[in-house]
Amino acid sequence: MASASATGKLSREEFRRQKDLDAARKAGTAPAAIDAEGKAINPHIPQYIAQAPWYLDTGAPSLSHQRIPEYDRGADKLDNWYDRGAKAGPAAKKYRKGACENCGAITHKRADCLERPRKRGAKFTNKDIAPDEVIQEVASGYDAKRDRWNGYDPAEHKRVYEEYAAVEAERQRQREEEIDKQTTTDLAAVRKVAKAGKGEGGQDDDFGSSEDEDEDTDKYAEAADAVGQKLDTKTRITVRNLRIREDTAKYLINLDPSSAYYDPKTRSMRDNPMKNVTPEEAVFAGDNFYRFSARGNDVHMNANPTQGQLLHHQYQKKKEELKDTTKVSILAKYGGEEYLQKAPKELLQGQTEEYVEFSRTGQVIRGKEKAKVRSKYPEDVYINNHTEVWGSWYDMSTGHWGFACCHSLTHLSYCTGEAGIEAAQASSAKNLLASSASVLAAAPIQPETPTSPPPPVRRESTDDRKKKAEELFSKRRLGEGELNLDESRLVDAIREEKDKKRKGRADEEEDPWAKKKKKHASEVTEEELEAYRMNRRMTEDPMANYVDPDDV
């Protein structure tokens, strides 16, 4: 086909024309392609057959690459080989110019000479000049080139037989000498004399035995099979052959015709002949039971690799079970299981595979920053308009914790901001002592009269202490002065505070992040603060349930 043998890349138009021509040839409307020999090419031949390889492509349509070459035809080509040792004629008398300097043959050079290098070559001695070899041109075909026995002379194999025969004769001679040296009986002496007095024919009339019989007896004595097995003395491989004669035959274990099938040709019985007996207790449980429970030395890895792999898995499983059983028994006897429990490797070495890169200031540049350890309690929860958590401030004078935003020591108190800090500072023990000292210093000192008796000590009651505390922590004393409250705003603040408590939308239940968005305590109006005080719960007052032990 022209398209199959055409070389080079075709253009789109040429390819279309070629396809149309191939279709016309297949339909019979166009004549078939003609090769170089004038033969028509079948257009229905596939392209992979019609297309010639690149090293045989001539550029023209042809099927010559599918035919046998001319040089490879003929039956004599397969047996044609070099005539070894053939000489061209008698040897020359004198050395010729250009011949081999070693042997004197004109057909090769000194570098290609196959004779032993002479001390003085034929070029200088003109003696023992070798005859010229015959230059043979053997044109081998495809099969002859790949025939490994091409040129082999079968007569050369006779020397192999002669060598083996000589070795066997020498082995037999050495064996007879060893037997003669080790045997001291009269029979050995008689045999030795008999062998020495034998005739040329090798027949011994007195003992009725020939030399060949003795030789065969010694030769095959070691090769005798043991009972129930076939032993090859050369390979030393024991082959399972037949049963031991003393054992009961498989087909005699159960005479029931409906029992396991016995194949007389292969002497095999695959099933268990005794169905009512367990395979472990039966005398013979069948060939299948023996094959499935075969040991490792009975399995041929090349012949049955799957069975070998299964046996290996069974061995590994039993090994692990035995290891676990031994471990459990030792721990049950001696104890110490707690010492075998190890912490994770990350905790022991303090290393992980996570890459973290830090800057000189300690900030994370690349990688995941180590998360902070959080407690089981809620954190960063701001209640009652506070901007700091409870316990963020410690009062050194009283030894109590409070809020850092308002210095309040009451847990559920409402944040008062900077006003609360100033009030706490004004009501501190240090400031109270300083103010009381100034009051005492301003009061006049009255002289004591020796005749006047001391006034009786009067114990203060609970009401007196409450009044004194109200006077001490009054609004005027805390620095707030007189309150000027708007009645309408106060009513609205009280209503709003009640709505919060009723609907359960108290400040402590709101989102902590939304707390930061609320107004600061300094922006709380006086009306809102008074409404909170009026509606707050009694649990917020730490002294609400206090009872003086002196009044009891």
NUKEPA-6046 format. One record per residue (C-alpha): residue number from 1; chain; x, y, z; residue in one letter. Coordinates in steps of 0.2 Angstrom, whole numbers. Example, Ala and Ser with C-alpha at 12.3 -4.5 7.8 and 13.67 -1.06 7.14 Angstrom:
ATOM   num   chaine      xx      yy      zz   residu
ATOM     1        A      62     -22      39        A
ATOM     2        A      68      -5      36        S
END
This chain:
ATOM   num   chaine      xx      yy      zz   residu
ATOM     1        A       0       0       0        M
ATOM     2        A       7      17      -4        A
ATOM     3        A       1      25      12        S
ATOM     4        A       9      11      22        A
ATOM     5        A      26      13      14        S
ATOM     6        A      26      31      11        A
ATOM     7        A      40      40      21        T
ATOM     8        A      39      58      28        G
ATOM     9        A      25      67      35        K
ATOM    10        A      10      70      23        L
ATOM    11        A       0      86      22        S
ATOM    12        A     -18      87      26        R
ATOM    13        A     -23      87       7        E
ATOM    14        A     -11      72       3        E
ATOM    15        A     -17      62      18        F
ATOM    16        A     -36      65      12        R
ATOM    17        A     -31      59      -6        R
ATOM    18        A     -22      44       1        Q
ATOM    19        A     -37      39      12        K
ATOM    20        A     -49      41      -3        D
ATOM    21        A     -37      31     -14        L
ATOM    22        A     -37      17      -1        D
ATOM    23        A     -56      17       0        A
ATOM    24        A     -57      16     -19        A
ATOM    25        A     -45       1     -19        R
ATOM    26        A     -54      -8      -6        K
ATOM    27        A     -71      -5     -15        A
ATOM    28        A     -63     -11     -32        G
ATOM    29        A     -65       5     -41        T
ATOM    30        A     -47       8     -42        A
ATOM    31        A     -33      -4     -47        P
ATOM    32        A     -22     -12     -33        A
ATOM    33        A      -5      -5     -29        A
ATOM    34        A      10     -14     -38        I
ATOM    35        A      26     -18     -28        D
ATOM    36        A      44     -17     -36        A
ATOM    37        A      42     -35     -42        E
ATOM    38        A      27     -32     -51        G
ATOM    39        A      15     -41     -39        K
ATOM    40        A      -1     -33     -34        A
ATOM    41        A      -4     -29     -16        I
ATOM    42        A     -20     -34      -7        N
ATOM    43        A     -28     -17      -1        P
ATOM    44        A     -36     -26      13        H
ATOM    45        A     -19     -30      21        I
ATOM    46        A     -18     -21      38        P
ATOM    47        A      -6      -7      39        Q
ATOM    48        A       5     -14      53        Y
ATOM    49        A       8     -29      41        I
ATOM    50        A      10     -19      25        A
ATOM    51        A      21      -5      33        Q
ATOM    52        A      39     -10      32        A
ATOM    53        A      51      -6      47        P
ATOM    54        A      62       9      46        W
ATOM    55        A      78      -1      43        Y
ATOM    56        A      69     -10      28        L
ATOM    57        A      58       4      21        D
ATOM    58        A      63       8       3        T
ATOM    59        A      50      22       0        G
ATOM    60        A      40      12     -12        A
ATOM    61        A      25       0      -8        P
ATOM    62        A      31     -18      -6        S
ATOM    63        A      29     -33       5        L
ATOM    64        A      47     -40       3        S
ATOM    65        A      50     -37      21        H
ATOM    66        A      37     -51      25        Q
ATOM    67        A      45     -64      13        R
ATOM    68        A      60     -75      17        I
ATOM    69        A      76     -67      10        P
ATOM    70        A      85     -75      -4        E
ATOM    71        A     101     -79       6        Y
ATOM    72        A      91     -88      20        D
ATOM    73        A      82    -100       8        R
ATOM    74        A      87    -118       6        G
ATOM    75        A      88    -132      18        A
ATOM    76        A     107    -133      17        D
ATOM    77        A     109    -116      25        K
ATOM    78        A     105    -123      42        L
ATOM    79        A     119    -136      42        D
ATOM    80        A     132    -126      33        N
ATOM    81        A     146    -122      45        W
ATOM    82        A     165    -119      45        Y
ATOM    83        A     176    -134      40        D
ATOM    84        A     187    -134      56        R
ATOM    85        A     205    -139      54        G
ATOM    86        A     204    -138      35        A
ATOM    87        A     221    -133      26        K
ATOM    88        A     223    -124       9        A
ATOM    89        A     237    -136       4        G
ATOM    90        A     255    -141       9        P
ATOM    91        A     265    -129      19        A
ATOM    92        A     277    -117      11        A
ATOM    93        A     296    -120      12        K
ATOM    94        A     302    -102      15        K
ATOM    95        A     294     -87      24        Y
ATOM    96        A     284     -76      13        R
ATOM    97        A     283     -57      15        K
ATOM    98        A     267     -52      24        G
ATOM    99        A     264     -69      32        A
ATOM   100        A     262     -72      51        C
ATOM   101        A     279     -69      60        E
ATOM   102        A     275     -83      72        N
ATOM   103        A     270     -98      62        C
ATOM   104        A     273     -92      44        G
ATOM   105        A     255     -94      37        A
ATOM   106        A     249     -81      25        I
ATOM   107        A     231     -81      30        T
ATOM   108        A     233     -71      46        H
ATOM   109        A     244     -59      56        K
ATOM   110        A     254     -62      71        R
ATOM   111        A     241     -54      82        A
ATOM   112        A     228     -66      76        D
ATOM   113        A     239     -82      77        C
ATOM   114        A     232     -96      87        L
ATOM   115        A     248    -106      89        E
ATOM   116        A     259    -105     105        R
ATOM   117        A     271     -90     103        P
ATOM   118        A     288     -97      98        R
ATOM   119        A     305     -92     105        K
ATOM   120        A     310     -87      88        R
ATOM   121        A     297     -85      75        G
ATOM   122        A     296     -93      57        A
ATOM   123        A     301     -76      50        K
ATOM   124        A     319     -78      57        F
ATOM   125        A     321     -97      57        T
ATOM   126        A     312    -102      40        N
ATOM   127        A     307    -118      49        K
ATOM   128        A     291    -127      53        D
ATOM   129        A     281    -115      43        I
ATOM   130        A     262    -119      46        A
ATOM   131        A     251    -122      31        P
ATOM   132        A     238    -109      26        D
ATOM   133        A     220    -110      32        E
ATOM   134        A     205    -111      21        V
ATOM   135        A     195     -94      21        I
ATOM   136        A     177     -99      22        Q
ATOM   137        A     162     -88      19        E
ATOM   138        A     147     -95      28        V
ATOM   139        A     131     -85      24        A
ATOM   140        A     120     -90      39        S
ATOM   141        A     102     -86      39        G
ATOM   142        A      91     -81      54        Y
ATOM   143        A      89     -99      61        D
ATOM   144        A     107    -104      58        A
ATOM   145        A     114     -89      68        K
ATOM   146        A     103     -93      83        R
ATOM   147        A     106    -112      83        D
ATOM   148        A     116    -116      98        R
ATOM   149        A     121    -133      91        W
ATOM   150        A     126    -127      74        N
ATOM   151        A     143    -133      70        G
ATOM   152        A     144    -146      84        Y
ATOM   153        A     151    -163      80        D
ATOM   154        A     141    -177      89        P
ATOM   155        A     157    -188      88        A
ATOM   156        A     165    -177     102        E
ATOM   157        A     152    -183     114        H
ATOM   158        A     160    -200     114        K
ATOM   159        A     175    -193     124        R
ATOM   160        A     162    -189     138        V
ATOM   161        A     157    -207     139        Y
ATOM   162        A     175    -213     140        E
ATOM   163        A     179    -201     154        E
ATOM   164        A     164    -207     164        Y
ATOM   165        A     169    -225     161        A
ATOM   166        A     186    -222     167        A
ATOM   167        A     181    -213     183        V
ATOM   168        A     168    -227     187        E
ATOM   169        A     182    -240     185        A
ATOM   170        A     194    -231     196        E
ATOM   171        A     180    -229     209        R
ATOM   172        A     176    -248     209        Q
ATOM   173        A     195    -252     211        R
ATOM   174        A     197    -241     226        Q
ATOM   175        A     181    -249     234        R
ATOM   176        A     187    -266     232        E
ATOM   177        A     204    -262     240        E
ATOM   178        A     195    -254     255        E
ATOM   179        A     184    -270     257        I
ATOM   180        A     199    -281     256        D
ATOM   181        A     208    -270     269        K
ATOM   182        A     193    -270     281        Q
ATOM   183        A     188    -288     279        T
ATOM   184        A     197    -302     288        T
ATOM   185        A     185    -316     286        T
ATOM   186        A     189    -332     276        D
ATOM   187        A     176    -327     263        L
ATOM   188        A     186    -311     259        A
ATOM   189        A     201    -321     257        A
ATOM   190        A     193    -334     246        V
ATOM   191        A     185    -320     235        R
ATOM   192        A     202    -312     233        K
ATOM   193        A     210    -328     227        V
ATOM   194        A     195    -332     216        A
ATOM   195        A     197    -315     208        K
ATOM   196        A     215    -318     205        A
ATOM   197        A     213    -335     197        G
ATOM   198        A     199    -330     185        K
ATOM   199        A     201    -333     167        G
ATOM   200        A     200    -321     153        E
ATOM   201        A     182    -324     151        G
ATOM   202        A     178    -318     169        G
ATOM   203        A     168    -334     173        Q
ATOM   204        A     171    -343     189        D
ATOM   205        A     165    -361     189        D
ATOM   206        A     169    -365     207        D
ATOM   207        A     158    -351     215        F
ATOM   208        A     145    -349     202        G
ATOM   209        A     147    -330     201        S
ATOM   210        A     155    -318     189        S
ATOM   211        A     164    -302     192        E
ATOM   212        A     150    -292     185        D
ATOM   213        A     138    -299     199        E
ATOM   214        A     150    -293     213        D
ATOM   215        A     152    -276     204        E
ATOM   216        A     134    -274     204        D
ATOM   217        A     131    -279     222        T
ATOM   218        A     144    -266     228        D
ATOM   219        A     138    -253     216        K
ATOM   220        A     119    -254     221        Y
ATOM   221        A     121    -259     239        A
ATOM   222        A     119    -241     245        E
ATOM   223        A     105    -237     233        A
ATOM   224        A      93    -249     241        A
ATOM   225        A      77    -241     246        D
ATOM   226        A      72    -241     265        A
ATOM   227        A      55    -247     270        V
ATOM   228        A      41    -235     265        G
ATOM   229        A      52    -222     256        Q
ATOM   230        A      63    -219     241        K
ATOM   231        A      81    -213     245        L
ATOM   232        A      92    -207     232        D
ATOM   233        A     110    -208     238        T
ATOM   234        A     116    -195     226        K
ATOM   235        A     104    -181     230        T
ATOM   236        A     100    -186     248        R
ATOM   237        A      82    -182     246        I
ATOM   238        A      69    -193     254        T
ATOM   239        A      53    -195     243        V
ATOM   240        A      37    -201     251        R
ATOM   241        A      32    -215     240        N
ATOM   242        A      21    -229     247        L
ATOM   243        A      14    -234     264        R
ATOM   244        A      24    -246     276        I
ATOM   245        A      19    -264     274        R
ATOM   246        A      14    -266     292        E
ATOM   247        A       1    -252     291        D
ATOM   248        A     -17    -254     286        T
ATOM   249        A     -21    -249     268        A
ATOM   250        A     -32    -234     266        K
ATOM   251        A     -46    -244     257        Y
ATOM   252        A     -47    -256     272        L
ATOM   253        A     -50    -244     285        I
ATOM   254        A     -69    -243     281        N
ATOM   255        A     -76    -256     270        L
ATOM   256        A     -93    -246     267        D
ATOM   257        A     -94    -243     248        P
ATOM   258        A    -102    -226     252        S
ATOM   259        A     -87    -220     262        S
ATOM   260        A     -73    -210     256        A
ATOM   261        A     -68    -213     238        Y
ATOM   262        A     -51    -222     235        Y
ATOM   263        A     -42    -219     219        D
ATOM   264        A     -31    -234     215        P
ATOM   265        A     -21    -226     201        K
ATOM   266        A     -14    -212     213        T
ATOM   267        A     -17    -222     229        R
ATOM   268        A     -25    -207     236        S
ATOM   269        A     -41    -205     247        M
ATOM   270        A     -45    -187     250        R
ATOM   271        A     -59    -188     262        D
ATOM   272        A     -59    -195     279        N
ATOM   273        A     -65    -213     279        P
ATOM   274        A     -72    -212     297        M
ATOM   275        A     -84    -198     297        K
ATOM   276        A     -89    -201     316        N
ATOM   277        A     -71    -200     322        V
ATOM   278        A     -62    -183     324        T
ATOM   279        A     -47    -180     312        P
ATOM   280        A     -36    -178     327        E
ATOM   281        A     -41    -195     334        E
ATOM   282        A     -42    -205     318        A
ATOM   283        A     -29    -216     312        V
ATOM   284        A     -30    -209     294        F
ATOM   285        A     -40    -193     292        A
ATOM   286        A     -38    -191     273        G
ATOM   287        A     -25    -184     261        D
ATOM   288        A     -34    -167     262        N
ATOM   289        A     -32    -166     281        F
ATOM   290        A     -13    -170     279        Y
ATOM   291        A     -11    -158     265        R
ATOM   292        A     -19    -143     274        F
ATOM   293        A     -10    -147     290        S
ATOM   294        A       7    -150     282        A
ATOM   295        A      22    -144     291        R
ATOM   296        A      34    -131     283        G
ATOM   297        A      47    -144     278        N
ATOM   298        A      33    -154     268        D
ATOM   299        A      29    -138     258        V
ATOM   300        A      38    -134     241        H
ATOM   301        A      39    -115     240        M
ATOM   302        A      41    -115     221        N
ATOM   303        A      28    -128     217        A
ATOM   304        A      15    -121     230        N
ATOM   305        A      19    -103     235        P
ATOM   306        A       2     -99     241        T
ATOM   307        A       2    -113     254        Q
ATOM   308        A      19    -108     260        G
ATOM   309        A      13     -90     262        Q
ATOM   310        A      -2     -96     272        L
ATOM   311        A       9    -107     283        L
ATOM   312        A      20     -92     286        H
ATOM   313        A       5     -82     292        H
ATOM   314        A      -1     -96     303        Q
ATOM   315        A      17     -96     311        Y
ATOM   316        A      17     -78     314        Q
ATOM   317        A       0     -78     322        K
ATOM   318        A       4     -93     333        K
ATOM   319        A      21     -84     338        K
ATOM   320        A      12     -68     343        E
ATOM   321        A      -1     -78     353        E
ATOM   322        A      12     -88     362        L
ATOM   323        A      22     -71     366        K
ATOM   324        A       6     -64     373        D
ATOM   325        A       2     -79     383        T
ATOM   326        A      20     -79     390        T
ATOM   327        A      19     -61     394        K
ATOM   328        A       2     -63     403        V
ATOM   329        A       8     -77     413        S
ATOM   330        A      24     -69     419        I
ATOM   331        A      14     -53     424        L
ATOM   332        A       1     -63     433        A
ATOM   333        A      15     -72     443        K
ATOM   334        A      27     -58     447        Y
ATOM   335        A      17     -42     443        G
ATOM   336        A      24     -26     437        G
ATOM   337        A      12     -22     423        E
ATOM   338        A      12      -3     429        E
ATOM   339        A      30      -2     424        Y
ATOM   340        A      27      -7     406        L
ATOM   341        A      15       7     403        Q
ATOM   342        A      25      21     395        K
ATOM   343        A      20      39     391        A
ATOM   344        A      19      45     374        P
ATOM   345        A      35      49     365        K
ATOM   346        A      31      67     363        E
ATOM   347        A      29      69     381        L
ATOM   348        A      45      59     386        L
ATOM   349        A      56      69     374        Q
ATOM   350        A      47      85     373        G
ATOM   351        A      48      85     354        Q
ATOM   352        A      35      86     340        T
ATOM   353        A      36      87     321        E
ATOM   354        A      27     104     321        E
ATOM   355        A      39     118     314        Y
ATOM   356        A      38     135     323        V
ATOM   357        A      50     149     319        E
ATOM   358        A      52     164     331        F
ATOM   359        A      59     181     330        S
ATOM   360        A      72     189     341        R
ATOM   361        A      58     197     351        T
ATOM   362        A      49     180     354        G
ATOM   363        A      35     182     342        Q
ATOM   364        A      30     168     330        V
ATOM   365        A      35     171     312        I
ATOM   366        A      30     155     304        R
ATOM   367        A      21     140     311        G
ATOM   368        A       7     137     323        K
ATOM   369        A       8     146     339        E
ATOM   370        A       7     135     355        K
ATOM   371        A     -11     137     362        A
ATOM   372        A     -12     144     380        K
ATOM   373        A     -18     131     393        V
ATOM   374        A     -36     136     399        R
ATOM   375        A     -44     130     415        S
ATOM   376        A     -60     121     417        K
ATOM   377        A     -68     137     424        Y
ATOM   378        A     -76     151     412        P
ATOM   379        A     -63     164     408        E
ATOM   380        A     -65     182     403        D
ATOM   381        A     -83     184     408        V
ATOM   382        A     -87     201     413        Y
ATOM   383        A    -103     204     424        I
ATOM   384        A    -113     219     430        N
ATOM   385        A    -104     232     418        N
ATOM   386        A     -87     227     424        H
ATOM   387        A     -72     228     412        T
ATOM   388        A     -61     217     423        E
ATOM   389        A     -64     200     430        V
ATOM   390        A     -66     196     448        W
ATOM   391        A     -49     194     457        G
ATOM   392        A     -40     206     446        S
ATOM   393        A     -36     217     461        W
ATOM   394        A     -30     213     478        Y
ATOM   395        A     -33     225     493        D
ATOM   396        A     -17     225     503        M
ATOM   397        A     -25     233     518        S
ATOM   398        A     -39     221     520        T
ATOM   399        A     -32     206     512        G
ATOM   400        A     -47     203     500        H
ATOM   401        A     -49     201     481        W
ATOM   402        A     -59     212     471        G
ATOM   403        A     -62     221     454        F
ATOM   404        A     -48     231     447        A
ATOM   405        A     -60     243     437        C
ATOM   406        A     -69     250     452        C
ATOM   407        A     -59     242     467        H
ATOM   408        A     -75     234     473        S
ATOM   409        A     -73     220     485        L
ATOM   410        A     -91     213     483        T
ATOM   411        A     -92     199     470        H
ATOM   412        A    -109     203     463        L
ATOM   413        A    -108     222     464        S
ATOM   414        A    -112     234     450        Y
ATOM   415        A     -97     243     443        C
ATOM   416        A     -95     261     448        T
ATOM   417        A     -79     265     438        G
ATOM   418        A     -67     279     444        E
ATOM   419        A     -80     285     456        A
ATOM   420        A     -79     269     465        G
ATOM   421        A     -60     269     466        I
ATOM   422        A     -61     287     473        E
ATOM   423        A     -74     281     486        A
ATOM   424        A     -64     266     491        A
ATOM   425        A     -48     277     493        Q
ATOM   426        A     -58     289     504        A
ATOM   427        A     -66     275     514        S
ATOM   428        A     -49     266     517        S
ATOM   429        A     -44     264     535        A
ATOM   430        A     -29     275     533        K
ATOM   431        A     -39     290     527        N
ATOM   432        A     -52     287     541        L
ATOM   433        A     -39     287     554        L
ATOM   434        A     -32     303     548        A
ATOM   435        A     -49     312     547        S
ATOM   436        A     -53     306     565        S
ATOM   437        A     -36     312     571        A
ATOM   438        A     -39     329     564        S
ATOM   439        A     -57     330     572        V
ATOM   440        A     -49     326     589        L
ATOM   441        A     -36     339     587        A
ATOM   442        A     -49     352     584        A
ATOM   443        A     -59     348     599        A
ATOM   444        A     -55     357     616        P
ATOM   445        A     -47     347     630        I
ATOM   446        A     -57     348     646        Q
ATOM   447        A     -48     345     662        P
ATOM   448        A     -53     330     672        E
ATOM   449        A     -60     333     690        T
ATOM   450        A     -54     321     703        P
ATOM   451        A     -70     321     713        T
ATOM   452        A     -81     316     698        S
ATOM   453        A     -84     298     696        P
ATOM   454        A     -81     289     678        P
ATOM   455        A     -96     288     667        P
ATOM   456        A    -103     271     666        P
ATOM   457        A     -98     260     651        V
ATOM   458        A    -113     259     639        R
ATOM   459        A    -114     245     627        R
ATOM   460        A    -119     249     609        E
ATOM   461        A    -133     241     602        S
ATOM   462        A    -135     235     584        T
ATOM   463        A    -146     250     579        D
ATOM   464        A    -132     261     586        D
ATOM   465        A    -119     253     575        R
ATOM   466        A    -130     254     560        K
ATOM   467        A    -133     272     562        K
ATOM   468        A    -115     275     565        K
ATOM   469        A    -110     266     549        A
ATOM   470        A    -123     276     539        E
ATOM   471        A    -116     292     546        E
ATOM   472        A     -98     286     542        L
ATOM   473        A    -102     280     524        F
ATOM   474        A    -115     293     520        S
ATOM   475        A    -116     300     502        K
ATOM   476        A    -109     316     509        R
ATOM   477        A     -94     307     517        R
ATOM   478        A     -91     297     501        L
ATOM   479        A     -89     313     492        G
ATOM   480        A    -104     312     481        E
ATOM   481        A    -113     327     490        G
ATOM   482        A    -132     329     489        E
ATOM   483        A    -141     319     475        L
ATOM   484        A    -152     329     463        N
ATOM   485        A    -162     316     454        L
ATOM   486        A    -174     318     440        D
ATOM   487        A    -190     310     445        E
ATOM   488        A    -196     305     428        S
ATOM   489        A    -179     298     423        R
ATOM   490        A    -178     289     440        L
ATOM   491        A    -195     281     436        V
ATOM   492        A    -189     276     418        D
ATOM   493        A    -173     268     425        A
ATOM   494        A    -183     258     438        I
ATOM   495        A    -194     252     425        R
ATOM   496        A    -180     247     414        E
ATOM   497        A    -171     238     428        E
ATOM   498        A    -186     228     432        K
ATOM   499        A    -189     223     414        D
ATOM   500        A    -171     216     414        K
ATOM   501        A    -173     206     429        K
ATOM   502        A    -190     199     423        R
ATOM   503        A    -185     194     406        K
ATOM   504        A    -169     186     412        G
ATOM   505        A    -157     198     402        R
ATOM   506        A    -147     203     416        A
ATOM   507        A    -129     209     413        D
ATOM   508        A    -121     194     420        E
ATOM   509        A    -130     183     407        E
ATOM   510        A    -124     193     392        E
ATOM   511        A    -110     189     380        D
ATOM   512        A     -93     194     388        P
ATOM   513        A     -87     201     371        W
ATOM   514        A    -103     212     371        A
ATOM   515        A     -99     218     388        K
ATOM   516        A     -84     228     381        K
ATOM   517        A     -95     237     370        K
ATOM   518        A    -106     244     384        K
ATOM   519        A    -104     261     391        K
ATOM   520        A     -91     264     404        H
ATOM   521        A     -96     266     422        A
ATOM   522        A     -92     284     422        S
ATOM   523        A    -106     287     409        E
ATOM   524        A    -119     279     420        V
ATOM   525        A    -132     291     426        T
ATOM   526        A    -136     294     444        E
ATOM   527        A    -154     289     441        E
ATOM   528        A    -148     272     434        E
ATOM   529        A    -137     269     448        L
ATOM   530        A    -150     273     461        E
ATOM   531        A    -162     261     452        A
ATOM   532        A    -150     247     453        Y
ATOM   533        A    -148     250     471        R
ATOM   534        A    -166     250     474        M
ATOM   535        A    -169     234     464        N
ATOM   536        A    -153     224     469        R
ATOM   537        A    -155     207     478        R
ATOM   538        A    -151     205     496        M
ATOM   539        A    -138     192     492        T
ATOM   540        A    -127     205     486        E
ATOM   541        A    -125     213     503        D
ATOM   542        A    -112     203     513        P
ATOM   543        A    -119     209     530        M
ATOM   544        A    -137     206     526        A
ATOM   545        A    -138     190     537        N
ATOM   546        A    -125     195     549        Y
ATOM   547        A    -130     192     568        V
ATOM   548        A    -120     200     582        D
ATOM   549        A    -116     186     594        P
ATOM   550        A    -117     199     609        D
ATOM   551        A    -136     201     605        D
ATOM   552        A    -140     183     605        V
END
